[in-house]
Amino acid sequence: MTKYYALALTTSYWKPGDNYTSKIISALEGKIENGDFVVVSEKAISTAKGNIVDESTIEPSLNARVIARFWMRIIWGYCLGVLCHFGQRLLRRLRQYPVESGSRHKQVALQYAGFLQALMFGSEGGIDGSNLPYSYVSLPLNDAGEVAQEIREQILVKLKRNVYVIIADTDKTYKFRNFFFTPRPNPMKGIHSFGGYTAYVMGRMLKLKKSSTPLTVAGCNPQANEALKITNIADKARGPGSGATVWDMAARFQVEVNGVSWEMLSKIRHKPLVIVRKNVR
């Protein structure tokens, strides 16, 4: 029987321009062993790499405005949200979806992720505004495999530990029998990405088993089922950070949705790294 043990590591908030590799090495020193899995948040890396967009500078198209005003408020607020078993608080938020800032956000989704992803209620194509200030959102990594391999090599050189590095996203992967699928583009091999919002609705509506999504694994080639188990353990150990959604984040700091600052985010505990250790008995 295989058991896993997880340790979430607290670090300072990773801002654009930060040397995330150095921060990872510092956080892991004295805590890892050969064969450990090091699960790293994609969003934290994207933020440190400056892979972010300020949505306040975006001019929304007519399509983006229609999605924000009609699709989000009506279709998600009264139809899809109910089918997906959303709670009443989230349904109320969707029915009051902000048209102006929401239109800018949907325009970013249309530009970077495409139409079917823009129809998601959040985290469109891996685009995410939680744990980011003001009107910033992070974009998904387009070089996750190379980044994971670089981190693994630096750990081997500087800490003399042979570990496996997983870059993961909190967007969910769903399981139907032995078939794994996600609305998130570019997951690891063995997980199927298709349909944009339809995959999300299907998984939520059927109440399928779900887990955070591993995007890439450096150092070994685990089956999708094992990688999903590890990222799920890591996600639970890490917690939601400043909030699971931009609404939760704003509520935590008691400000408007676009009122969270870099300083506010720097004052809370951040856990972009989780060590997951396998114990085989």
C-alpha positions in Angstrom: 0.0 0.0 0.0 1.3 3.4 -0.9 0.8 6.4 1.4 1.7 10.0 0.7 2.8 12.7 3.1 2.6 16.3 2.2 4.4 19.4 3.6 3.3 22.8 2.3 6.1 25.4 2.4 5.4 29.1 3.2 7.4 31.6 1.3 7.2 35.4 0.6 4.8 36.4 -2.1 6.3 36.0 -5.6 6.2 39.3 -7.5 7.0 39.9 -11.1 10.8 39.8 -11.6 11.5 37.6 -8.6 14.0 34.8 -9.0 11.6 32.0 -8.3 14.2 29.3 -8.7 16.3 30.9 -5.9 13.2 31.1 -3.7 12.4 27.4 -4.4 15.9 26.3 -3.5 15.9 28.4 -0.3 12.5 27.0 0.8 13.4 23.3 0.1 16.9 23.3 1.7 17.0 20.8 4.5 13.5 19.5 3.9 13.6 17.2 0.8 14.9 13.7 0.2 15.7 11.8 -2.9 12.5 10.6 -4.7 10.2 13.4 -3.3 7.7 15.1 -5.5 7.9 18.9 -5.5 4.6 20.4 -6.6 4.8 24.0 -7.7 2.0 26.4 -8.4 1.8 27.4 -12.1 0.3 30.8 -11.1 3.1 31.6 -8.8 5.7 30.9 -11.5 3.7 32.9 -14.1 3.5 35.9 -11.7 7.2 35.8 -11.0 8.0 35.5 -14.8 5.8 38.6 -15.4 3.4 36.5 -17.5 0.5 38.6 -16.4 -1.9 41.1 -18.0 -3.4 44.3 -16.6 -7.0 44.1 -17.7 -7.6 47.8 -16.9 -5.8 48.6 -20.2 -8.0 46.3 -22.3 -10.7 47.5 -24.6 -13.5 44.9 -24.7 -15.2 43.9 -28.0 -18.9 43.5 -28.5 -18.6 39.7 -28.1 -16.9 40.2 -24.7 -19.7 42.6 -23.5 -22.4 40.1 -24.6 -20.6 37.3 -22.7 -20.3 39.5 -19.5 -23.8 40.9 -19.6 -25.9 38.0 -20.9 -24.0 34.8 -20.7 -22.5 35.2 -17.3 -25.5 36.8 -15.6 -28.3 34.8 -17.2 -26.9 31.5 -18.5 -24.4 30.9 -15.7 -26.4 32.7 -13.0 -29.7 30.9 -13.6 -29.0 27.8 -15.7 -25.4 26.4 -15.9 -24.6 27.4 -12.3 -27.6 25.5 -11.0 -26.7 22.4 -13.1 -23.2 22.6 -11.7 -24.5 22.7 -8.1 -23.1 26.1 -7.3 -23.9 27.5 -3.9 -26.3 30.4 -3.5 -23.5 32.9 -2.7 -21.7 32.1 -6.0 -25.0 32.2 -7.9 -25.8 35.6 -6.5 -22.3 36.8 -7.6 -22.8 35.5 -11.1 -26.2 37.2 -11.4 -24.5 40.4 -10.5 -21.5 39.8 -12.7 -19.7 43.2 -13.2 -20.3 44.2 -16.8 -17.4 46.7 -17.3 -14.5 44.9 -15.6 -16.1 41.5 -16.6 -16.1 42.6 -20.3 -12.4 43.4 -20.1 -11.7 40.1 -18.5 -13.7 38.2 -21.1 -11.8 40.1 -23.9 -8.5 38.8 -22.4 -10.0 35.3 -22.4 -11.1 35.6 -26.0 -7.6 36.8 -27.0 -5.5 34.3 -25.1 -7.8 31.3 -24.7 -10.5 31.3 -27.4 -14.3 31.4 -27.5 -15.2 28.2 -25.7 -12.8 29.0 -22.9 -14.2 32.5 -22.6 -17.6 31.0 -21.9 -16.2 29.5 -18.6 -17.4 31.2 -15.5 -13.8 31.7 -14.3 -10.2 30.6 -14.9 -10.7 30.6 -18.6 -8.0 28.5 -20.2 -5.9 28.8 -17.1 -6.3 32.6 -16.9 -6.7 33.5 -13.2 -7.1 36.7 -11.2 -7.0 35.2 -7.7 -3.9 35.9 -5.6 -3.1 38.9 -7.9 -3.7 42.6 -7.2 -5.8 45.3 -8.9 -6.9 44.2 -12.4 -4.0 41.8 -13.0 -4.6 38.2 -14.2 -2.0 35.5 -14.8 -1.7 33.7 -18.1 -0.9 30.0 -18.4 2.7 29.0 -19.0 3.6 28.0 -22.5 6.9 26.4 -21.4 5.9 24.5 -18.3 7.9 21.4 -19.3 11.1 23.4 -19.7 10.5 25.3 -16.4 9.9 22.1 -14.5 13.1 20.6 -15.9 15.1 23.7 -15.0 13.8 23.7 -11.4 14.7 20.0 -11.1 18.2 20.5 -12.4 18.8 23.4 -10.0 17.6 21.3 -7.0 20.0 18.5 -8.1 23.0 20.9 -8.5 22.5 23.0 -5.4 20.8 20.7 -2.9 22.2 17.3 -4.2 18.7 15.8 -4.2 17.1 13.8 -7.1 13.5 14.8 -7.0 10.5 15.0 -9.3 9.0 18.3 -10.1 5.3 18.8 -11.0 3.8 22.1 -12.1 0.1 22.1 -11.3 -2.9 24.3 -11.7 -6.0 24.4 -9.4 -8.3 24.0 -12.4 -9.9 20.6 -12.1 -9.5 17.4 -13.9 -12.5 15.0 -13.8 -12.5 11.2 -13.7 -15.1 9.0 -15.5 -14.1 5.4 -15.0 -10.5 5.3 -16.4 -10.9 8.4 -18.5 -9.6 11.8 -17.3 -10.7 15.1 -18.8 -10.4 18.8 -18.1 -11.4 22.1 -19.5 -7.9 23.3 -18.9 -5.7 23.3 -22.1 -2.3 21.5 -22.2 -2.5 19.1 -19.3 0.0 16.3 -18.9 -0.1 13.2 -21.1 -3.0 10.9 -20.2 -5.4 13.7 -19.4 -7.7 14.9 -22.2 -8.6 18.5 -22.8 -11.6 19.4 -24.8 -14.7 21.4 -25.1 -13.9 24.4 -22.9 -16.8 25.2 -20.6 -18.7 22.0 -21.7 -16.1 19.7 -20.1 -16.4 21.7 -16.9 -20.2 21.6 -16.9 -20.2 17.8 -17.6 -17.8 17.1 -14.7 -19.7 19.3 -12.2 -23.2 18.3 -13.3 -22.4 14.6 -12.9 -20.5 15.2 -9.7 -17.5 13.3 -11.0 -14.4 12.8 -8.8 -12.1 15.8 -9.4 -8.5 16.8 -8.7 -6.1 19.7 -9.4 -4.5 19.4 -12.8 -0.8 18.4 -13.3 0.5 20.2 -16.3 3.9 18.5 -16.5 6.2 16.2 -14.6 10.0 16.4 -14.7 12.2 13.5 -13.7 9.7 10.6 -14.2 6.7 9.5 -16.2 3.9 8.7 -13.7 0.5 7.5 -14.9 -2.1 10.2 -14.9 -3.9 8.6 -12.0 -0.9 8.9 -9.7 0.0 12.4 -10.8 -3.6 13.5 -10.1 -3.4 11.9 -6.6 -0.2 13.8 -5.8 -1.5 17.2 -7.1 -4.7 16.7 -5.2 -2.8 16.0 -1.9 -0.7 19.0 -2.6 -3.7 21.2 -3.3 -5.3 20.3 0.0 -2.1 20.9 1.9 -1.6 24.3 0.3 -5.1 25.7 0.8 -6.7 28.5 -1.1 -4.2 31.3 -0.4 -5.8 34.7 -0.3 -9.1 33.1 -1.6 -10.5 30.6 -4.0 -11.9 33.3 -6.3 -11.3 37.0 -6.8 -14.5 37.6 -4.9 -13.3 35.7 -1.9 -10.0 37.5 -2.1 -11.6 40.9 -2.1 -13.9 39.9 0.7 -11.0 38.8 2.8 -9.4 42.2 2.5 -12.8 44.0 2.7 -12.2 45.9 -0.5 -13.7 46.1 -4.0 -12.7 43.3 -6.4 -10.0 45.5 -8.0 -8.9 47.0 -4.8 -6.4 44.4 -3.6 -2.9 45.7 -3.6 0.6 44.1 -3.8 1.1 45.1 -0.2 -2.0 43.3 1.0 -1.0 40.1 -0.7 2.5 40.4 0.8 1.1 40.3 4.3 -0.5 36.8 4.1 1.0 33.4 4.1 1.7 32.0 0.6 2.4 28.3 -0.1 3.4 27.9 -3.7 5.4 24.8 -3.0 4.4 21.4 -1.5 6.7 18.4 -0.9 4.8 15.2 -1.4 6.6 12.1 -0.1 5.7 8.5 -1.0 5.9 5.8 1.6 5.5 2.3 0.2 4.6 -0.4 2.7 
